[in-house]
């Protein structure tokens, strides 16, 4: 039975065995973590990062350079900015990083810059 479940679900044998033993029961995994075993749901695996630290650094620098616009406005401005800055010698990028900076989406820019936005948030004083 375990072999068929592993073949059908794609889980590793140890995790499949754990799920079948604890299905529907509350299990304390740590000091405060309680997990309910459910064999009907799939575990999401994290994807690898597409954009490295160098791309994030370049996008952050360009974002600050144009006074912190939204991701949609920054995506529209990136091709012209990168070309102008490279032409004047202010920015030199390896070809792969340049391609990634020019193809990054607005939503990804917003996710990457979320921590920067939070740090720059102005607080109103009464």
Phi, psi and omega in degrees: 000318180296319179299319179293319179296318178297316180295322183283324186267332183086003178286159173286160188297320181293316180292321178298319178297317179298315180299316182292326179288322188250017182302124178081002182249150178276131183235129177274117184263330179218201181295321184236356186267125177240127182243140174255117180293127180220110183282353182270347180257152179258147178276130178279130176263140181288141177276155175289151178288137180272321184254126182278183183295327181293320178294318180297320179296316180295314181296320179296317179297315180293324179297317179290328181296326181257025172068043167057058177281177177288169181298321181296318180288325179293320179300320180292329183271342186302311183303314179293320180295313182298316180297314181294317181293324176291322180296323181268004176079014180275341185217128174232122183237141171297153184304320182292318179294319179299317179297318181292321179296322182281344181251003181291144182271164181295320180295321179293321177299316179298321178293317182293324185267005183301317181291323178295317178300319182295321179292326182271359182300128179276137180256131179276134177253132182289000000 
